[in-house]
Amino acid sequence: MAATLETVPAIERRLAALRLGDGGTRLRTNVMTHIAWVPTEWVEAAEDVLAGLAARHPSRTIVLFPQSDGDGLEGDVESESFAMSEGLTICTDTIRIRLHGTSAEHPTSVVEPLLISDLPVFLRWRGVPPFDGSAFEELTGVADRLIVDSTEWPDLPKPYARLAEIFERVAVSDIAWARTSRWRSMLASLWPAIGKVERIKVTGTEAQAHLLAGWLSSRLRKPIGLEHELSDKLVGVELDGRPAPFPPGNPPLPADLLSDELDKVSRDPVYEAAVLASV
C-alpha cells in the first residue's frame, strides 16, 4: 500500500513520479479538472459514480473528503489506465484527500496547486451545499461549473432560493433536472394544448416535482399548481388530472448523467428559470 501523503508538495511529487514511471508508454491526457466534495455519508455513492466516469472524461480528479476531527490532510494518488483503439492506452490520475479541521474549512489552499492550468474546473458537490460556508464559497470561486443533485436535498423548494443567488457567480448543473429531460421533451410536444394546463401532478422525487412544475410555469408564464406523489424515480405526470404519455427510452445511469453534465460549460437559462419559478 502506498504511503499516506500529508502535504500538497508530496502529492505533487507523487503525480510527477507516476508520469515519469511509465516511461512514456501510456498516453496521459486530461480535458478538465474534476473536483468532488464528498461528505462521509456520500462516499459509497460517489465512488460508484467515479468508477464509471473516468474512461469517458479523462481528467485530473480531486476527491475531497471533509473530516471534522484533527488538522491537516491525508492524501493518496491513484493512476488508472484505459485501453483505447489501435493499442493506445490512456492514463488518468485520481487524487483522494481527507481534509481535517482548518483544511476542510479552507480547501483552496490544497486544491489550487493541483489544478491543471488552462483547463476548465468542474465541482461536484454531494448533498445540500452550505451556501454561506467558507469551503463552498472558496471552491465555487475556482470552479467554472458547479454540479449538484437536488434529489439529495431536504426541505425543497427552500434550498432553490439559495441556489438561485449564485447563478451570476458560477454556472450550475443539476442532475435532478437532467433526469426530467425525457419528460420535458414529451410535454413540450403537447403544445399548444398544454398551454391551457393549470395543474400538474408528478409521481417522482420531490426535486423532479418542483423542477417540472417550475419549468412548466416559466414556459407558460403563469402559476401552475403542483401535486406530488413520492417515488424514487419519475414514473408519471398528470396534467389537469389526465395522464400524460410516457416518454420513450430508458432513464440514464448515474455515471451517464454526470458525464453529460461534464460536457456543458455555459449557463442553462431554462433551468435557472425553472428554479426561480419553483420558489
C-alpha positions as CSV (number, residue, x, y, z in Angstrom):
1,M,0.0,0.0,0.0
2,A,1.3,3.5,-0.9
3,A,2.3,5.7,1.9
4,T,-0.1,8.4,3.1
5,L,0.8,11.8,1.7
6,E,0.4,14.6,4.2
7,T,1.3,17.8,2.2
8,V,0.4,19.2,-1.2
9,P,4.1,19.1,-2.3
10,A,4.2,15.4,-1.5
11,I,1.1,14.9,-3.7
12,E,2.7,16.9,-6.5
13,R,5.8,14.8,-6.3
14,R,3.8,11.6,-6.4
15,L,2.0,12.8,-9.5
16,A,5.3,13.6,-11.2
17,A,6.7,10.2,-10.2
18,L,3.7,8.4,-11.8
19,R,4.1,10.3,-15.0
20,L,7.8,9.5,-15.2
21,G,7.4,5.9,-14.0
22,D,5.7,4.6,-17.2
23,G,8.5,5.8,-19.4
24,G,6.0,7.4,-21.8
25,T,4.4,4.1,-22.8
26,R,0.9,5.3,-21.9
27,L,-0.7,8.5,-23.1
28,R,-1.7,10.7,-20.2
29,T,-4.4,13.2,-21.1
30,N,-6.8,15.5,-19.3
31,V,-9.7,17.5,-20.6
32,M,-10.6,19.1,-17.2
33,T,-10.0,19.1,-13.5
34,H,-12.9,17.4,-11.8
35,I,-13.3,18.2,-8.1
36,A,-15.7,16.2,-5.9
37,W,-16.7,17.4,-2.4
38,V,-17.8,14.2,-0.7
39,P,-19.0,14.2,3.0
40,T,-18.9,10.9,4.8
41,E,-22.5,9.9,4.1
42,W,-21.9,10.2,0.3
43,V,-18.6,8.3,0.0
44,E,-20.0,5.0,-1.3
45,A,-22.4,6.6,-3.9
46,A,-19.6,8.9,-5.1
47,E,-17.1,6.1,-5.6
48,D,-19.7,4.1,-7.6
49,V,-20.2,7.1,-10.0
50,L,-16.5,7.8,-10.3
51,A,-15.8,4.2,-11.3
52,G,-18.0,4.6,-14.3
53,L,-16.8,8.0,-15.4
54,A,-13.0,8.2,-15.9
55,A,-12.9,6.4,-19.3
56,R,-15.4,8.8,-20.8
57,H,-13.9,12.0,-19.4
58,P,-10.1,11.8,-18.9
59,S,-9.4,14.3,-16.2
60,R,-7.4,15.0,-13.1
61,T,-10.0,14.1,-10.4
62,I,-9.6,15.5,-6.9
63,V,-11.9,13.9,-4.4
64,L,-12.2,15.8,-1.2
65,F,-13.4,14.1,2.0
66,P,-14.1,16.7,4.7
67,Q,-13.4,15.5,8.3
68,S,-14.4,17.2,11.5
69,D,-11.6,15.9,13.6
70,G,-7.9,16.7,13.8
71,D,-6.0,19.0,11.4
72,G,-4.0,18.8,8.2
73,L,-4.6,16.4,5.3
74,E,-4.1,12.8,4.3
75,G,-3.9,12.1,0.6
76,D,-3.2,9.3,-1.9
77,V,-2.8,9.3,-5.7
78,E,-4.1,6.5,-8.0
79,S,-3.3,6.1,-11.7
80,E,-5.9,4.4,-13.9
81,S,-5.4,3.0,-17.4
82,F,-8.0,2.6,-20.2
83,A,-7.4,0.7,-23.4
84,M,-8.4,2.6,-26.5
85,S,-8.3,1.7,-30.2
86,E,-5.2,0.5,-32.0
87,G,-3.4,-0.4,-28.8
88,L,-3.5,3.1,-27.3
89,T,-3.7,3.2,-23.6
90,I,-4.9,6.4,-21.8
91,C,-3.9,7.0,-18.2
92,T,-5.5,9.5,-15.8
93,D,-4.9,10.3,-12.1
94,T,-7.3,10.4,-9.2
95,I,-6.3,12.2,-6.0
96,R,-8.2,11.4,-2.8
97,I,-7.6,13.8,0.1
98,R,-9.1,13.7,3.6
99,L,-9.3,17.2,4.8
100,H,-9.2,17.7,8.6
101,G,-10.1,20.8,10.6
102,T,-9.0,24.1,9.0
103,S,-8.0,22.3,5.8
104,A,-11.7,21.3,5.4
105,E,-12.8,24.9,6.1
106,H,-10.3,26.4,3.6
107,P,-9.7,23.8,0.9
108,T,-8.5,26.0,-1.9
109,S,-5.0,26.2,-0.4
110,V,-4.9,22.4,-1.1
111,V,-6.8,22.4,-4.4
112,E,-5.3,25.3,-6.3
113,P,-1.8,23.9,-6.7
114,L,-3.2,20.7,-8.1
115,L,-5.4,22.3,-10.8
116,I,-4.3,21.9,-14.4
117,S,-3.8,25.4,-15.9
118,D,-5.9,26.4,-18.9
119,L,-8.4,23.6,-18.4
120,P,-12.0,24.0,-17.1
121,V,-12.7,23.1,-13.5
122,F,-15.9,21.2,-12.6
123,L,-17.0,21.0,-9.0
124,R,-19.4,18.1,-8.0
125,W,-21.0,18.8,-4.6
126,R,-22.6,15.9,-2.8
127,G,-25.6,16.8,-0.6
128,V,-27.0,20.2,0.0
129,P,-24.3,22.8,-0.1
130,P,-23.7,25.1,3.0
131,F,-24.2,28.2,0.8
132,D,-22.6,30.5,3.4
133,G,-19.8,28.2,4.3
134,S,-16.2,29.1,3.6
135,A,-15.4,25.8,1.8
136,F,-18.4,26.3,-0.6
137,E,-17.5,29.9,-1.2
138,E,-13.9,29.1,-2.0
139,L,-14.4,26.1,-4.2
140,T,-17.1,27.8,-6.3
141,G,-14.7,30.6,-6.7
142,V,-12.2,28.4,-8.6
143,A,-14.8,26.3,-10.4
144,D,-16.2,27.0,-13.9
145,R,-19.2,24.9,-13.3
146,L,-21.0,23.6,-10.1
147,I,-22.8,20.2,-10.4
148,V,-25.3,19.3,-7.8
149,D,-28.2,16.8,-7.5
150,S,-31.0,18.4,-5.7
151,T,-32.6,15.0,-5.2
152,E,-30.1,14.8,-2.3
153,W,-31.6,18.0,-0.7
154,P,-34.1,18.0,2.1
155,D,-36.8,20.7,2.6
156,L,-37.4,21.6,-1.0
157,P,-38.1,24.0,-2.6
158,K,-36.4,26.3,0.0
159,P,-32.8,25.5,-0.9
160,Y,-33.5,26.5,-4.5
161,A,-33.8,30.1,-3.4
162,R,-30.2,30.0,-2.1
163,L,-29.1,28.2,-5.2
164,A,-30.5,31.0,-7.4
165,E,-28.4,33.5,-5.6
166,I,-25.2,32.0,-7.1
167,F,-26.4,31.8,-10.7
168,E,-24.5,35.0,-11.6
169,R,-21.3,33.7,-10.0
170,V,-20.9,30.2,-11.4
171,A,-22.7,28.1,-14.0
172,V,-24.9,25.4,-12.3
173,S,-25.9,21.9,-13.4
174,D,-28.5,19.8,-11.5
175,I,-28.6,16.1,-12.1
176,A,-32.2,16.1,-10.8
177,W,-33.0,18.4,-13.7
178,A,-31.3,16.2,-16.2
179,R,-33.4,13.3,-15.1
180,T,-36.5,15.2,-16.2
181,S,-35.2,15.8,-19.8
182,R,-37.2,13.0,-21.5
183,W,-40.4,14.1,-19.8
184,R,-39.8,17.8,-20.7
185,S,-39.4,16.9,-24.3
186,M,-42.6,14.8,-24.3
187,L,-44.6,17.6,-22.5
188,A,-43.3,20.2,-24.9
189,S,-44.6,18.1,-27.8
190,L,-48.1,18.5,-26.5
191,W,-48.1,22.2,-27.5
192,P,-50.5,24.1,-28.0
193,A,-52.9,22.0,-25.8
194,I,-50.5,22.1,-22.8
195,G,-50.8,25.9,-22.8
196,K,-54.2,25.6,-21.2
197,V,-52.9,23.5,-18.3
198,E,-53.5,24.8,-14.8
199,R,-52.2,22.0,-12.6
200,I,-49.5,19.3,-12.8
201,K,-49.2,16.1,-10.7
202,V,-45.8,14.5,-10.6
203,T,-45.1,11.0,-9.4
204,G,-41.3,11.1,-8.7
205,T,-38.8,12.6,-6.4
206,E,-39.5,15.9,-4.7
207,A,-36.9,17.6,-6.8
208,Q,-38.3,16.4,-10.0
209,A,-41.8,17.5,-9.0
210,H,-40.7,21.1,-8.1
211,L,-38.5,21.4,-11.2
212,L,-41.1,20.2,-13.6
213,A,-43.7,22.5,-12.1
214,G,-41.3,25.4,-12.2
215,W,-40.3,24.6,-15.8
216,L,-43.9,24.5,-16.9
217,S,-44.8,27.7,-15.1
218,S,-41.8,29.5,-16.5
219,R,-42.5,28.3,-20.1
220,L,-46.2,29.2,-19.9
221,R,-45.6,32.4,-17.9
222,K,-48.3,31.7,-15.4
223,P,-48.6,29.9,-12.0
224,I,-49.0,26.2,-12.2
225,G,-50.4,24.2,-9.3
226,L,-48.4,21.2,-8.1
227,E,-49.5,17.9,-6.7
228,H,-46.7,15.5,-5.7
229,E,-46.8,11.7,-5.2
230,L,-43.5,10.5,-3.8
231,S,-41.5,7.9,-5.8
232,D,-37.7,7.2,-6.0
233,K,-37.9,7.9,-9.8
234,L,-40.0,9.8,-12.2
235,V,-42.8,7.4,-13.3
236,G,-45.8,9.6,-14.1
237,V,-47.1,13.0,-14.9
238,E,-50.8,14.2,-15.0
239,L,-52.0,17.4,-16.5
240,D,-55.2,18.7,-15.0
241,G,-56.0,15.2,-13.9
242,R,-55.2,13.5,-17.2
243,P,-52.2,11.2,-17.5
244,A,-49.5,12.4,-19.9
245,P,-48.0,10.0,-22.4
246,F,-44.9,8.1,-21.1
247,P,-41.8,9.2,-22.9
248,P,-39.7,6.8,-24.9
249,G,-36.3,5.5,-23.8
250,N,-34.8,4.4,-20.5
251,P,-33.6,6.5,-17.6
252,P,-29.9,7.2,-17.8
253,L,-27.4,5.7,-15.3
254,P,-25.9,8.0,-12.6
255,A,-22.4,8.0,-14.3
256,D,-24.1,8.8,-17.6
257,L,-25.9,11.8,-16.1
258,L,-22.7,13.2,-14.6
259,S,-20.8,12.5,-17.8
260,D,-23.4,14.6,-19.8
261,E,-23.1,17.5,-17.3
262,L,-19.3,17.5,-17.7
263,D,-19.8,18.2,-21.4
264,K,-21.5,21.5,-20.6
265,V,-19.7,24.8,-20.0
266,S,-22.3,27.5,-20.3
267,R,-25.2,28.6,-18.1
268,D,-28.6,26.9,-18.7
269,P,-31.3,29.7,-18.7
270,V,-34.2,27.3,-18.9
271,Y,-33.0,25.5,-15.8
272,E,-32.4,28.8,-14.0
273,A,-35.9,30.0,-14.9
274,A,-37.4,26.7,-13.6
275,V,-35.6,27.1,-10.3
276,L,-36.7,30.7,-9.9
277,A,-40.3,29.7,-10.7
278,S,-40.3,26.9,-8.2
279,V,-39.7,29.3,-5.3
